[in-house]
């Protein structure tokens, strides 16, 4: 998945059970009710890089092992994904376009 802008939804990405060899990159995820990006069980060889994640209702980034262990997940912090603390309420200020550079 590349170059998506996801805003004001229930969840950004919820990748469930058995994802392999996937990449989530160059995307903006903000103002979700729940997680920004969640690998929900048994992800293998997936990469998350160069994303901007802000104002999620729950986890910005989540990986959990159910029903089987995850393996080979590239750490988002080493790939310039940027979970960010919100600077203003969406009702009081228009969001600005973040710079997505590697």
C-alpha positions in Angstrom: 0.0 0.0 0.0 1.5 3.2 -1.1 0.5 6.9 -0.9 -2.8 6.7 0.9 -4.4 9.5 2.9 -6.7 8.0 5.6 -8.5 10.5 7.9 -11.6 10.5 10.1 -12.3 6.8 9.9 -12.6 3.9 12.4 -9.1 2.6 11.7 -6.2 3.3 9.3 -4.9 -0.2 8.4 -6.0 -3.3 10.1 -4.1 -6.1 8.5 -5.5 -9.4 9.8 -4.0 -12.9 10.0 -1.3 -14.1 7.7 0.0 -11.0 5.9 3.4 -11.7 4.2 5.8 -9.7 2.2 3.8 -6.5 2.4 4.8 -2.8 2.6 2.9 0.2 4.0 4.7 3.3 2.9 4.3 7.0 2.0 0.9 7.3 3.7 -0.8 9.7 6.1 -3.1 8.3 8.8 -4.8 10.7 11.1 -7.8 11.3 13.3 -8.9 7.6 13.5 -11.2 6.2 16.2 -8.9 3.2 16.8 -5.5 2.1 15.6 -3.5 3.8 12.9 -1.8 0.6 11.7 -2.3 -2.8 13.2 -0.7 -6.1 12.2 -3.2 -8.4 13.8 -1.5 -11.8 14.0 1.0 -13.9 12.0 2.6 -11.1 9.9 5.8 -12.2 8.1 8.4 -10.0 6.3 6.4 -6.8 6.3 7.8 -3.3 6.2 6.3 0.0 7.4 8.2 3.1 6.3 7.9 6.8 5.6 4.4 7.2 7.1 2.9 10.1 9.1 0.5 8.9 11.8 -1.3 11.4 14.1 -4.2 11.6 16.5 -5.2 7.9 16.6 -7.8 6.9 19.1 -5.8 3.9 20.3 -2.4 2.6 19.1 -0.5 4.5 16.4 1.4 1.4 15.4 0.6 -2.1 16.8 1.9 -5.6 16.2 0.5 -8.6 18.1 1.0 -12.3 17.7 -2.3 -14.0 17.4 -2.9 -16.8 16.4 0.8 -17.3 15.6 4.0 -15.4 16.2 5.0 -12.5 13.9 8.4 -12.6 12.2 10.6 -10.4 10.0 8.7 -7.2 10.7 10.9 -4.1 9.9 10.8 -1.7 12.8 8.9 1.4 11.9 11.2 3.6 14.0 14.2 2.7 11.8 12.3 3.4 8.6 11.1 7.0 9.3 7.5 6.3 10.2 6.4 9.2 12.4 3.7 8.7 15.0 3.0 12.2 16.2 1.2 13.8 19.1 -1.6 16.0 17.8 -0.9 19.7 17.9 -4.4 21.0 17.5 -7.9 19.6 17.5 -9.3 18.8 14.1 -12.3 21.0 14.9 -10.1 24.1 15.6 -7.4 23.9 13.0 -7.1 22.5 9.5 -4.5 19.7 9.1 -1.4 20.6 7.3 0.2 18.3 4.7 3.2 16.6 6.3 6.5 16.2 4.4 7.0 12.5 3.6 10.7 12.2 3.0 13.0 9.3 3.7 
